[in-house]
Amino acid sequence: MFSQYVFERENVLTLSTDKGFVLYKFEDNHIAYISDIFVLKEYRNAHVAKNLADKVSELALKSGYKHLVGSVDVRTNNYETSIDVLKAYGMNEFKRIEYMIFFIKELK
């Protein structure tokens, strides 16, 4: 039901496993945007977030998208860890808007 809600409300797609989920959308400018990734605490540091991001990247590439973007809201708990995860995934900071930091990675 949650997947239907975010798709109807914001045109956001969802991939889910029993360990976590990712929310993403394909933008008009050939950018795949991951808005959220959540992994259950007991599965963190087990490559679950990487596997979810890899799946979004694969879908984006198949659809002709050239870049993957992720963001971090610095007002959230443990935002520093989120930044570290994005950097470890090969993403680079490219923009800051108020409380948001945006990261980008070229898809190949």
C-alpha positions in Angstrom: 0.0 0.0 0.0 2.8 2.4 0.8 4.3 1.9 -2.7 1.0 2.8 -4.3 0.7 5.9 -2.0 4.1 7.4 -2.9 3.6 6.6 -6.6 0.2 8.3 -6.8 1.3 11.2 -4.6 4.8 12.0 -6.0 5.4 9.6 -9.0 8.0 7.8 -6.8 8.8 4.2 -7.4 9.7 1.6 -4.7 11.9 -1.5 -4.6 11.5 -3.5 -1.4 13.1 -6.6 0.1 12.7 -8.1 3.6 15.8 -6.1 4.7 15.0 -2.6 3.3 13.6 -0.5 0.6 14.6 2.3 -1.8 12.4 5.2 -3.1 13.4 6.6 -6.5 12.1 8.3 -9.6 13.3 8.9 -13.1 13.5 12.7 -13.9 12.9 14.3 -17.3 16.6 15.3 -17.5 17.9 11.8 -17.7 18.6 11.6 -14.0 17.6 8.8 -11.7 17.0 10.2 -8.3 17.1 8.1 -5.1 15.1 10.0 -2.5 15.4 7.5 0.3 17.0 4.2 1.2 16.1 2.4 4.4 17.8 -0.7 5.7 16.7 -2.5 8.9 19.3 -2.0 11.6 20.4 -5.6 11.8 21.3 -5.6 8.1 23.3 -2.4 7.9 26.9 -2.9 6.8 25.7 -6.0 4.8 25.6 -4.3 1.4 21.8 -4.1 1.3 21.8 -0.3 0.5 24.4 -0.9 -2.2 22.4 -3.7 -3.7 19.2 -1.6 -3.8 21.1 1.3 -5.4 22.7 -1.1 -7.9 19.2 -2.3 -8.9 18.0 1.3 -9.4 21.2 2.1 -11.4 20.6 -1.0 -13.6 16.9 0.0 -14.3 18.0 3.6 -15.0 20.7 2.5 -17.5 18.3 0.2 -19.3 16.0 3.2 -19.6 18.7 5.4 -21.0 19.5 7.5 -17.9 23.0 8.8 -17.5 23.3 9.9 -13.9 22.2 8.8 -10.4 21.5 11.4 -7.8 21.0 11.0 -4.1 20.5 13.5 -1.3 21.0 14.0 2.4 18.9 16.2 4.7 21.3 17.5 7.3 18.5 17.8 9.8 18.0 14.0 10.0 19.5 11.7 12.6 22.9 10.2 11.6 23.1 12.3 8.4 26.9 12.0 8.5 26.6 8.2 8.0 24.3 8.8 5.0 27.0 11.1 3.5 29.6 8.4 4.0 27.5 5.8 2.4 26.9 7.9 -0.7 30.6 8.7 -1.0 31.5 5.0 -0.6 29.1 4.3 -3.5 31.2 6.6 -5.7 28.9 9.7 -5.5 30.3 13.2 -5.4 28.7 16.3 -3.8 27.5 18.7 -6.5 25.0 21.0 -4.9 23.7 22.3 -1.6 20.3 23.9 -1.2 19.4 25.0 2.4 19.4 21.8 4.4 19.9 19.4 1.5 23.2 18.1 0.1 23.0 16.5 -3.4 25.4 13.9 -4.7 25.8 12.6 -8.2 27.3 9.6 -10.0 27.7 8.9 -13.7 26.0 5.6 -14.7 28.1 3.3 -16.9 
